[in-house]
């Protein structure tokens, strides 16, 4: 375990040759692509970790690492998105800062993940814009769209009105809403799909078996690698283990999926059963939406709290605006949705509806360029790992 330190001391003790050699930067090569500074740092860290392998049982990153002797650009993008940033390896590492090796796997991986979101974004210019101004852009987009819809309502019928018994379509016709949000959601899915397809092509995963797909889906839905590798949880502000990050992620993800399910069920009610909104509180769409909205309050609020108190070495400070922008939109989506449900029988329903629709549209527009993208790329990386681990290990370094 001390071999690396011994070798470093021995190297420093060698007398310099005359004339002294000029130090040249290390150039990493992989699949014909030059590495960025952040990617080169991950490659350096992985070389050190590959010699140590103390953290091999922590998560999928380290056994995947042992299948490689060198790390190309595609390998680094894959490993960075396989990392869940749980922080366990940082707190266990004997070469972490302030050691001279300065091994910080979570921070190095986080920087490359951000680069992945930008490089694979479609169109790329939007990814770069959101990367720099995530929080401000999220809030400005939501406010601008909400104001536009509110002005539309004011010009057509007034922001305050006699109660409409929760009939949203009296404010915005059904076909208008379906066309508007269908186009925005379709664009978001197209942009995410193009980015994921490019990522998948570059990492060259091989053929996926049913068992590999099932395992990857299981690991993604359970957030298996947020348990620290031992089931006690990951590290946030100190060396204490906590499962709260995993729990808040679950509240967020399943809250989002419940809200999406509510929309899908309402669509079936409208087109298949001929039942038009508004639906009573005890109907499936309203119950699913309410449960999802509560989950989207608890989860993002908890993630924001953990984000504010997390140790600065665990992650990339440059990503905080993007992270908090996505969290803010999720919180606003839930809060405005629940407020609309509570006030749908009042004279303020039109105003509440305009605000909620503006926030939801902003969320959809920024999905491909913010933190939501990490779920797509991480799921793809988990699937590659499930495929890769079933293939022969030519190096067999993990068994040494």
C-alpha positions as a Markdown table, in Angstrom:
| # | Residue | x | y | z |
|---|---|---|---|---|
| 1 | Unk | 0.0 | 0.0 | 0.0 |
| 2 | Unk | 3.0 | 2.3 | 0.6 |
| 3 | Unk | 4.7 | 1.3 | -2.7 |
| 4 | Unk | 3.7 | 4.5 | -4.5 |
| 5 | Unk | 5.1 | 6.8 | -1.8 |
| 6 | Unk | 8.3 | 4.8 | -1.7 |
| 7 | Unk | 8.7 | 5.1 | -5.5 |
| 8 | Unk | 8.0 | 8.8 | -5.3 |
| 9 | Unk | 10.7 | 9.3 | -2.7 |
| 10 | Unk | 13.2 | 7.3 | -4.6 |
| 11 | Unk | 12.5 | 9.2 | -7.7 |
| 12 | Unk | 13.1 | 12.5 | -5.9 |
| 13 | Unk | 16.4 | 11.2 | -4.5 |
| 14 | Unk | 18.0 | 10.5 | -8.0 |
| 15 | Unk | 20.7 | 13.0 | -8.9 |
| 16 | Unk | 19.8 | 15.2 | -11.9 |
| 17 | Unk | 21.7 | 14.5 | -15.1 |
| 18 | Unk | 23.6 | 17.3 | -16.7 |
| 19 | Unk | 22.2 | 19.0 | -18.6 |
| 20 | Unk | 18.9 | 18.8 | -16.7 |
| 21 | Unk | 16.1 | 17.3 | -18.6 |
| 22 | Unk | 13.2 | 19.6 | -19.5 |
| 23 | Unk | 9.9 | 18.4 | -18.0 |
| 24 | Unk | 7.3 | 17.8 | -20.7 |
| 25 | Unk | 3.5 | 17.6 | -20.0 |
| 26 | Unk | 2.2 | 14.1 | -20.2 |
| 27 | Unk | 0.0 | 13.5 | -23.3 |
| 28 | Unk | -2.7 | 10.9 | -23.0 |
| 29 | Unk | -4.0 | 9.3 | -26.1 |
| 30 | Unk | -7.1 | 7.2 | -26.7 |
| 31 | Unk | -9.0 | 6.4 | -29.8 |
| 32 | Unk | -7.4 | 9.2 | -31.7 |
| 33 | Unk | -8.7 | 12.0 | -29.4 |
| 34 | Unk | -6.6 | 14.4 | -27.3 |
| 35 | Unk | -7.7 | 14.8 | -23.7 |
| 36 | Unk | -8.8 | 18.0 | -22.1 |
| 37 | Unk | -7.1 | 19.1 | -18.8 |
| 38 | Unk | -10.0 | 17.7 | -16.8 |
| 39 | Unk | -9.8 | 14.4 | -18.7 |
| 40 | Unk | -6.1 | 14.2 | -18.3 |
| 41 | Unk | -6.5 | 14.6 | -14.5 |
| 42 | Unk | -9.0 | 11.7 | -14.3 |
| 43 | Unk | -6.5 | 9.6 | -16.3 |
| 44 | Unk | -3.8 | 10.5 | -13.9 |
| 45 | Unk | -5.9 | 9.7 | -10.9 |
| 46 | Unk | -7.1 | 6.4 | -12.4 |
| 47 | Unk | -3.5 | 5.3 | -13.0 |
| 48 | Unk | -2.8 | 5.8 | -9.3 |
| 49 | Unk | -6.0 | 4.1 | -8.2 |
| 50 | Unk | -5.2 | 1.2 | -10.5 |
| 51 | Unk | -1.9 | 0.7 | -8.7 |
| 52 | Unk | -3.6 | 0.9 | -5.3 |
| 53 | Unk | -7.0 | -0.6 | -5.7 |
| 54 | Unk | -8.0 | -0.1 | -2.1 |
| 55 | Unk | -11.4 | 1.1 | -3.1 |
| 56 | Unk | -12.2 | -1.7 | -5.5 |
| 57 | Unk | -15.3 | -2.8 | -3.6 |
| 58 | Unk | -16.8 | 0.7 | -3.2 |
| 59 | Unk | -18.7 | 1.1 | -6.5 |
| 60 | Unk | -18.6 | 0.0 | -10.2 |
| 61 | Unk | -16.0 | 2.6 | -11.2 |
| 62 | Unk | -13.1 | 0.7 | -9.6 |
| 63 | Unk | -13.7 | -2.8 | -11.0 |
| 64 | Unk | -14.3 | -1.2 | -14.4 |
| 65 | Unk | -11.0 | 0.7 | -14.0 |
| 66 | Unk | -9.1 | -2.5 | -13.4 |
| 67 | Unk | -10.0 | -3.7 | -16.9 |
| 68 | Unk | -7.9 | -1.0 | -18.4 |
| 69 | Unk | -4.2 | -0.1 | -18.4 |
| 70 | Unk | -4.6 | 3.2 | -20.1 |
| 71 | Unk | -7.6 | 5.5 | -20.4 |
| 72 | Unk | -8.8 | 7.1 | -23.6 |
| 73 | Unk | -11.4 | 9.8 | -23.9 |
| 74 | Unk | -14.3 | 7.5 | -24.3 |
| 75 | Unk | -13.2 | 5.4 | -21.3 |
| 76 | Unk | -12.9 | 8.6 | -19.1 |
| 77 | Unk | -16.4 | 9.8 | -20.2 |
| 78 | Unk | -17.8 | 6.3 | -19.3 |
| 79 | Unk | -16.1 | 6.1 | -15.9 |
| 80 | Unk | -17.0 | 9.7 | -15.0 |
| 81 | Unk | -20.7 | 9.0 | -15.7 |
| 82 | Unk | -20.5 | 5.7 | -13.8 |
| 83 | Unk | -19.4 | 7.6 | -10.7 |
| 84 | Unk | -22.3 | 8.6 | -8.4 |
| 85 | Unk | -20.2 | 11.1 | -6.5 |
| 86 | Unk | -20.9 | 9.4 | -3.2 |
| 87 | Unk | -17.6 | 10.6 | -1.7 |
| 88 | Unk | -16.7 | 7.3 | -0.1 |
| 89 | Unk | -13.5 | 6.9 | -2.0 |
| 90 | Unk | -12.3 | 10.4 | -1.1 |
| 91 | Unk | -12.8 | 9.8 | 2.6 |
| 92 | Unk | -11.0 | 6.4 | 2.4 |
| 93 | Unk | -8.1 | 7.4 | 0.2 |
| 94 | Unk | -4.7 | 7.7 | 1.8 |
| 95 | Unk | -3.5 | 9.8 | -1.2 |
| 96 | Unk | -6.3 | 12.4 | -1.0 |
| 97 | Unk | -5.4 | 16.1 | -0.4 |
| 98 | Unk | -3.3 | 17.3 | 1.3 |
| 99 | Unk | -1.1 | 14.3 | 0.1 |
| 100 | Unk | 1.2 | 15.3 | -2.7 |
| 101 | Unk | -0.6 | 12.9 | -5.1 |
| 102 | Unk | -3.8 | 14.9 | -4.5 |
| 103 | Unk | -6.1 | 12.1 | -5.5 |
| 104 | Unk | -9.7 | 13.3 | -5.6 |
| 105 | Unk | -11.8 | 10.9 | -7.6 |
| 106 | Unk | -15.3 | 12.6 | -7.0 |
| 107 | Unk | -14.1 | 16.0 | -7.9 |
| 108 | Unk | -12.2 | 14.9 | -11.0 |
| 109 | Unk | -15.1 | 12.8 | -12.2 |
| 110 | Unk | -17.6 | 15.6 | -11.7 |
| 111 | Unk | -15.6 | 18.0 | -13.9 |
| 112 | Unk | -15.5 | 15.4 | -16.7 |
| 113 | Unk | -19.2 | 14.7 | -16.3 |
| 114 | Unk | -19.9 | 18.4 | -16.8 |
| 115 | Unk | -17.8 | 18.4 | -19.9 |
| 116 | Unk | -19.7 | 15.3 | -21.1 |
| 117 | Unk | -23.1 | 17.2 | -20.8 |
| 118 | Unk | -21.6 | 20.1 | -22.9 |
| 119 | Unk | -19.9 | 18.0 | -25.6 |
| 120 | Unk | -22.9 | 15.7 | -26.2 |
| 121 | Unk | -25.5 | 18.5 | -25.9 |
| 122 | Unk | -27.8 | 19.2 | -28.9 |
| 123 | Unk | -27.5 | 21.9 | -30.0 |
| 124 | Unk | -24.1 | 22.4 | -28.3 |
| 125 | Unk | -24.5 | 26.2 | -27.9 |
| 126 | Unk | -27.4 | 25.7 | -25.4 |
| 127 | Unk | -25.3 | 23.3 | -23.3 |
| 128 | Unk | -22.5 | 25.9 | -23.0 |
| 129 | Unk | -24.9 | 28.6 | -22.1 |
| 130 | Unk | -26.7 | 26.6 | -19.4 |
| 131 | Unk | -23.3 | 25.4 | -18.0 |
| 132 | Unk | -22.2 | 28.9 | -17.2 |
| 133 | Unk | -25.5 | 30.4 | -15.9 |
| 134 | Unk | -27.6 | 27.5 | -14.7 |
| 135 | Unk | -29.4 | 29.0 | -11.8 |
| 136 | Unk | -30.0 | 32.5 | -13.3 |
| 137 | Unk | -31.0 | 31.0 | -16.6 |
| 138 | Unk | -33.5 | 28.6 | -15.0 |
| 139 | Unk | -35.2 | 31.2 | -12.9 |
| 140 | Unk | -35.2 | 33.8 | -15.8 |
| 141 | Unk | -36.7 | 31.3 | -18.2 |
| 142 | Unk | -39.4 | 30.3 | -15.7 |
| 143 | Unk | -40.2 | 33.9 | -14.8 |
| 144 | Unk | -40.3 | 35.0 | -18.5 |
| 145 | Unk | -42.6 | 32.2 | -19.6 |
| 146 | Unk | -44.9 | 32.6 | -16.6 |
| 147 | Unk | -45.1 | 36.4 | -17.3 |
| 148 | Unk | -45.8 | 35.8 | -21.0 |
| 149 | Unk | -48.7 | 33.4 | -20.2 |
| 150 | Unk | -50.0 | 35.6 | -17.5 |
| 151 | Unk | -50.1 | 38.6 | -19.9 |
| 152 | Unk | -51.9 | 36.3 | -22.4 |
| 153 | Unk | -54.5 | 35.4 | -19.8 |
| 154 | Unk | -54.9 | 39.1 | -18.8 |
| 155 | Unk | -55.4 | 40.2 | -22.4 |
| 156 | Unk | -57.9 | 37.5 | -23.2 |
| 157 | Unk | -60.0 | 37.3 | -20.1 |
| 158 | Unk | -58.3 | 38.7 | -17.0 |
| 159 | Unk | -56.1 | 37.3 | -14.3 |
| 160 | Unk | -58.9 | 37.2 | -11.8 |
| 161 | Unk | -62.4 | 35.9 | -12.6 |
| 162 | Unk | -65.4 | 34.1 | -11.3 |
| 163 | Unk | -64.7 | 30.5 | -10.1 |
| 164 | Unk | -64.5 | 28.1 | -13.1 |
| 165 | Unk | -64.8 | 24.9 | -11.1 |
| 166 | Unk | -61.2 | 24.0 | -11.9 |
| 167 | Unk | -61.8 | 24.0 | -15.7 |
| 168 | Unk | -58.3 | 24.8 | -17.0 |
| 169 | Unk | -59.4 | 24.6 | -20.6 |
| 170 | Unk | -61.6 | 27.6 | -20.1 |
| 171 | Unk | -58.3 | 29.5 | -19.8 |
| 172 | Unk | -56.2 | 27.7 | -22.3 |
| 173 | Unk | -57.9 | 25.4 | -24.8 |
| 174 | Unk | -56.9 | 21.7 | -24.6 |
| 175 | Unk | -55.4 | 21.6 | -28.1 |
| 176 | Unk | -53.3 | 24.7 | -27.5 |
| 177 | Unk | -51.8 | 23.2 | -24.3 |
| 178 | Unk | -51.3 | 19.8 | -26.0 |
| 179 | Unk | -49.5 | 21.4 | -29.0 |
| 180 | Unk | -47.4 | 23.8 | -26.9 |
| 181 | Unk | -46.2 | 21.3 | -24.3 |
| 182 | Unk | -46.0 | 18.4 | -26.8 |
| 183 | Unk | -43.6 | 20.4 | -28.9 |
| 184 | Unk | -41.4 | 21.5 | -26.0 |
| 185 | Unk | -41.4 | 18.0 | -24.5 |
| 186 | Unk | -40.7 | 16.4 | -27.9 |
| 187 | Unk | -37.7 | 18.8 | -28.4 |
| 188 | Unk | -36.3 | 17.9 | -25.0 |
| 189 | Unk | -36.6 | 14.2 | -25.6 |
| 190 | Unk | -35.0 | 14.6 | -29.1 |
| 191 | Unk | -32.1 | 16.5 | -27.7 |
| 192 | Unk | -31.5 | 14.0 | -24.9 |
| 193 | Unk | -31.9 | 11.1 | -27.3 |
| 194 | Unk | -29.3 | 12.5 | -29.7 |
| 195 | Unk | -26.8 | 13.2 | -26.9 |
| 196 | Unk | -27.3 | 9.7 | -25.3 |
| 197 | Unk | -26.9 | 8.1 | -28.8 |
| 198 | Unk | -23.7 | 9.9 | -29.4 |
| 199 | Unk | -22.4 | 8.9 | -25.9 |
| 200 | Unk | -23.5 | 5.3 | -26.4 |
| 201 | Unk | -21.7 | 5.1 | -29.8 |
| 202 | Unk | -18.5 | 6.5 | -28.4 |
| 203 | Unk | -18.2 | 4.2 | -25.4 |
| 204 | Unk | -18.7 | 1.1 | -27.7 |
| 205 | Unk | -20.6 | -1.1 | -25.1 |
| 206 | Unk | -21.1 | -4.2 | -27.2 |
| 207 | Unk | -24.3 | -6.3 | -27.4 |
| 208 | Unk | -26.7 | -6.0 | -24.4 |
| 209 | Unk | -28.2 | -9.2 | -23.1 |
| 210 | Unk | -31.5 | -9.3 | -21.2 |
| 211 | Unk | -29.7 | -10.0 | -18.0 |
| 212 | Unk | -27.5 | -7.0 | -18.4 |
| 213 | Unk | -30.4 | -4.7 | -19.2 |
| 214 | Unk | -32.3 | -6.0 | -16.1 |
| 215 | Unk | -29.3 | -5.5 | -13.8 |
| 216 | Unk | -28.6 | -2.0 | -15.1 |
| 217 | Unk | -32.3 | -1.0 | -14.6 |
| 218 | Unk | -32.3 | -2.5 | -11.1 |
| 219 | Unk | -29.1 | -0.6 | -10.1 |
| 220 | Unk | -30.4 | 2.7 | -11.6 |
| 221 | Unk | -33.8 | 2.5 | -10.0 |
| 222 | Unk | -32.4 | 1.6 | -6.6 |
| 223 | Unk | -29.5 | 4.0 | -6.8 |
| 224 | Unk | -27.4 | 1.1 | -5.7 |
| 225 | Unk | -24.1 | 3.0 | -5.8 |
| 226 | Unk | -25.2 | 5.7 | -3.4 |
| 227 | Unk | -24.8 | 3.3 | -0.5 |
| 228 | Unk | -21.1 | 3.8 | -0.3 |
| 229 | Unk | -20.3 | 0.2 | -1.3 |
| 230 | Unk | -21.2 | -1.1 | 2.2 |
| 231 | Unk | -24.8 | -0.2 | 2.6 |
| 232 | Unk | -24.3 | 2.5 | 5.2 |
| 233 | Unk | -24.5 | 5.4 | 2.8 |
| 234 | Unk | -22.2 | 8.0 | 1.4 |
| 235 | Unk | -20.3 | 10.9 | 2.9 |
| 236 | Unk | -21.5 | 14.4 | 2.6 |
| 237 | Unk | -19.9 | 17.0 | 4.9 |
| 238 | Unk | -17.6 | 14.7 | 7.0 |
| 239 | Unk | -16.5 | 11.1 | 7.5 |
| 240 | Unk | -20.0 | 10.1 | 8.8 |
| 241 | Unk | -22.0 | 7.8 | 6.6 |
| 242 | Unk | -25.5 | 8.9 | 5.6 |
| 243 | Unk | -28.3 | 7.5 | 3.4 |
| 244 | Unk | -30.1 | 10.8 | 3.1 |
| 245 | Unk | -28.6 | 11.7 | -0.3 |
| 246 | Unk | -29.9 | 8.4 | -1.6 |
| 247 | Unk | -33.4 | 8.9 | 0.0 |
| 248 | Unk | -33.7 | 12.5 | -1.3 |
| 249 | Unk | -32.8 | 11.2 | -4.8 |
| 250 | Unk | -35.5 | 8.6 | -4.5 |
| 251 | Unk | -38.1 | 11.2 | -3.4 |
| 252 | Unk | -37.1 | 13.4 | -6.4 |
| 253 | Unk | -37.0 | 10.7 | -9.1 |
| 254 | Unk | -40.2 | 8.9 | -8.1 |
| 255 | Unk | -42.0 | 12.1 | -7.4 |
| 256 | Unk | -41.1 | 13.2 | -10.9 |
| 257 | Unk | -42.3 | 9.8 | -12.3 |
| 258 | Unk | -45.6 | 10.0 | -10.4 |
| 259 | Unk | -46.3 | 13.5 | -11.9 |
| 260 | Unk | -45.4 | 12.1 | -15.4 |
| 261 | Unk | -47.8 | 9.1 | -14.7 |
| 262 | Unk | -50.5 | 11.6 | -13.7 |
| 263 | Unk | -50.2 | 13.3 | -17.1 |
| 264 | Unk | -50.2 | 10.0 | -18.9 |
| 265 | Unk | -53.3 | 8.8 | -17.1 |
| 266 | Unk | -55.1 | 12.1 | -17.7 |
| 267 | Unk | -54.3 | 11.7 | -21.4 |
| 268 | Unk | -55.9 | 8.3 | -21.4 |
| 269 | Unk | -58.9 | 9.6 | -19.6 |
| 270 | Unk | -59.3 | 12.3 | -22.2 |
| 271 | Unk | -58.7 | 10.4 | -25.4 |
| 272 | Unk | -59.6 | 6.8 | -24.5 |
| 273 | Unk | -62.4 | 7.2 | -22.0 |
| 274 | Unk | -63.7 | 10.5 | -23.2 |
| 275 | Unk | -63.5 | 12.0 | -19.7 |
| 276 | Unk | -62.4 | 15.6 | -19.7 |
| 277 | Unk | -60.8 | 17.6 | -16.9 |
| 278 | Unk | -61.3 | 18.8 | -14.2 |
| 279 | Unk | -61.1 | 15.5 | -12.4 |
| 280 | Unk | -62.2 | 15.0 | -8.8 |
| 281 | Unk | -59.5 | 14.8 | -6.1 |
| 282 | Unk | -59.9 | 11.1 | -5.6 |
| 283 | Unk | -59.4 | 10.3 | -9.3 |
| 284 | Unk | -56.2 | 8.6 | -10.4 |
| 285 | Unk | -54.6 | 11.6 | -12.2 |
| 286 | Unk | -55.1 | 14.0 | -9.2 |
| 287 | Unk | -53.9 | 11.4 | -6.6 |
| 288 | Unk | -50.8 | 10.6 | -8.7 |
| 289 | Unk | -50.1 | 14.2 | -9.2 |
| 290 | Unk | -50.5 | 15.1 | -5.5 |
| 291 | Unk | -48.2 | 12.3 | -4.4 |
| 292 | Unk | -45.7 | 13.2 | -7.0 |
| 293 | Unk | -45.9 | 16.9 | -6.0 |
| 294 | Unk | -45.2 | 16.1 | -2.4 |
| 295 | Unk | -42.2 | 13.9 | -3.4 |
| 296 | Unk | -40.9 | 16.8 | -5.6 |
| 297 | Unk | -41.1 | 19.1 | -2.6 |
| 298 | Unk | -39.3 | 16.7 | -0.1 |
| 299 | Unk | -36.6 | 15.4 | -2.5 |
| 300 | Unk | -35.3 | 18.7 | -4.1 |
| 301 | Unk | -35.5 | 20.5 | -0.8 |
| 302 | Unk | -33.3 | 17.8 | 0.8 |
| 303 | Unk | -30.9 | 17.8 | -2.1 |
| 304 | Unk | -30.6 | 21.5 | -1.9 |
| 305 | Unk | -29.8 | 21.3 | 1.8 |
| 306 | Unk | -27.2 | 18.7 | 1.2 |
| 307 | Unk | -25.7 | 20.6 | -1.7 |
| 308 | Unk | -25.3 | 23.7 | 0.5 |
| 309 | Unk | -23.5 | 21.9 | 3.3 |
| 310 | Unk | -21.4 | 19.4 | 1.3 |
| 311 | Unk | -17.7 | 19.4 | 1.7 |
| 312 | Unk | -16.0 | 21.5 | -1.0 |
| 313 | Unk | -13.7 | 18.7 | -2.1 |
| 314 | Unk | -16.7 | 16.5 | -3.0 |
| 315 | Unk | -17.6 | 17.8 | -6.3 |
| 316 | Unk | -17.0 | 20.7 | -8.7 |
| 317 | Unk | -17.9 | 24.2 | -7.6 |
| 318 | Unk | -18.5 | 25.3 | -11.2 |
| 319 | Unk | -21.5 | 23.0 | -11.3 |
| 320 | Unk | -23.3 | 24.5 | -8.4 |
| 321 | Unk | -25.3 | 27.0 | -10.5 |
| 322 | Unk | -26.4 | 24.1 | -12.9 |
| 323 | Unk | -27.3 | 21.8 | -9.9 |
| 324 | Unk | -29.2 | 24.5 | -8.0 |
| 325 | Unk | -31.0 | 25.7 | -11.2 |
| 326 | Unk | -32.4 | 22.2 | -11.8 |
| 327 | Unk | -33.3 | 21.8 | -8.1 |
| 328 | Unk | -35.0 | 25.3 | -8.1 |
| 329 | Unk | -37.1 | 24.4 | -11.1 |
| 330 | Unk | -38.2 | 21.1 | -9.6 |
| 331 | Unk | -39.2 | 22.9 | -6.4 |
| 332 | Unk | -41.1 | 25.6 | -8.2 |
| 333 | Unk | -42.9 | 23.0 | -10.4 |
| 334 | Unk | -44.1 | 21.1 | -7.4 |
| 335 | Unk | -45.0 | 24.2 | -5.3 |
| 336 | Unk | -46.9 | 25.9 | -8.2 |
| 337 | Unk | -48.6 | 22.7 | -9.1 |
| 338 | Unk | -49.9 | 22.1 | -5.5 |
| 339 | Unk | -50.9 | 25.7 | -5.2 |
| 340 | Unk | -52.9 | 25.4 | -8.4 |
| 341 | Unk | -54.6 | 22.2 | -7.1 |
| 342 | Unk | -55.5 | 24.1 | -3.9 |
| 343 | Unk | -56.8 | 27.1 | -5.7 |
| 344 | Unk | -58.4 | 25.7 | -8.8 |
| 345 | Unk | -61.9 | 26.5 | -7.5 |
| 346 | Unk | -61.0 | 30.1 | -6.8 |
| 347 | Unk | -60.9 | 33.3 | -8.8 |
| 348 | Unk | -57.1 | 33.2 | -9.0 |
| 349 | Unk | -57.0 | 29.9 | -10.9 |
| 350 | Unk | -56.0 | 31.5 | -14.2 |
| 351 | Unk | -53.1 | 33.3 | -12.7 |
| 352 | Unk | -52.0 | 30.2 | -10.8 |
| 353 | Unk | -52.3 | 28.2 | -14.0 |
| 354 | Unk | -50.2 | 30.6 | -16.0 |
| 355 | Unk | -47.4 | 30.6 | -13.4 |
| 356 | Unk | -47.4 | 26.8 | -13.2 |
| 357 | Unk | -47.4 | 26.3 | -16.9 |
| 358 | Unk | -44.5 | 28.8 | -17.3 |
| 359 | Unk | -42.4 | 26.9 | -14.7 |
| 360 | Unk | -43.1 | 23.5 | -16.3 |
| 361 | Unk | -42.2 | 24.7 | -19.7 |
| 362 | Unk | -38.9 | 26.1 | -18.4 |
| 363 | Unk | -38.2 | 22.8 | -16.8 |
| 364 | Unk | -38.8 | 20.9 | -20.1 |
| 365 | Unk | -36.7 | 23.4 | -22.1 |
| 366 | Unk | -33.7 | 23.0 | -19.8 |
| 367 | Unk | -33.9 | 19.2 | -19.3 |
| 368 | Unk | -31.3 | 18.3 | -21.9 |
| 369 | Unk | -28.8 | 20.9 | -20.7 |
| 370 | Unk | -28.9 | 20.6 | -16.9 |
| 371 | Unk | -28.6 | 18.1 | -14.1 |
| 372 | Unk | -31.4 | 15.9 | -15.5 |
| 373 | Unk | -29.0 | 14.8 | -18.2 |
| 374 | Unk | -26.9 | 13.0 | -15.6 |
| 375 | Unk | -29.6 | 10.4 | -15.1 |
| 376 | Unk | -29.6 | 9.6 | -18.8 |
| 377 | Unk | -25.8 | 9.3 | -19.1 |
| 378 | Unk | -25.5 | 7.5 | -15.8 |
| 379 | Unk | -28.1 | 4.9 | -16.8 |
| 380 | Unk | -26.2 | 4.4 | -20.1 |
| 381 | Unk | -22.9 | 3.9 | -18.2 |
| 382 | Unk | -24.5 | 1.4 | -15.8 |
| 383 | Unk | -25.8 | -0.6 | -18.8 |
| 384 | Unk | -22.3 | -0.6 | -20.3 |
| 385 | Unk | -20.9 | -1.8 | -17.0 |
| 386 | Unk | -23.5 | -4.6 | -16.9 |
| 387 | Unk | -22.5 | -5.6 | -20.4 |
| 388 | Unk | -18.7 | -5.2 | -19.8 |
| 389 | Unk | -18.6 | -7.3 | -16.6 |
| 390 | Unk | -20.1 | -10.2 | -18.5 |
| 391 | Unk | -17.3 | -10.1 | -21.1 |
| 392 | Unk | -13.9 | -11.8 | -20.6 |
| 393 | Unk | -11.4 | -9.7 | -18.6 |
| 394 | Unk | -8.3 | -9.9 | -20.7 |
| 395 | Unk | -6.2 | -8.1 | -18.0 |
| 396 | Unk | -7.6 | -9.8 | -14.9 |
| 397 | Unk | -6.0 | -7.2 | -12.8 |
| 398 | Unk | -8.9 | -7.3 | -10.3 |
| 399 | Unk | -7.9 | -10.8 | -9.4 |
| 400 | Unk | -4.2 | -10.2 | -8.7 |
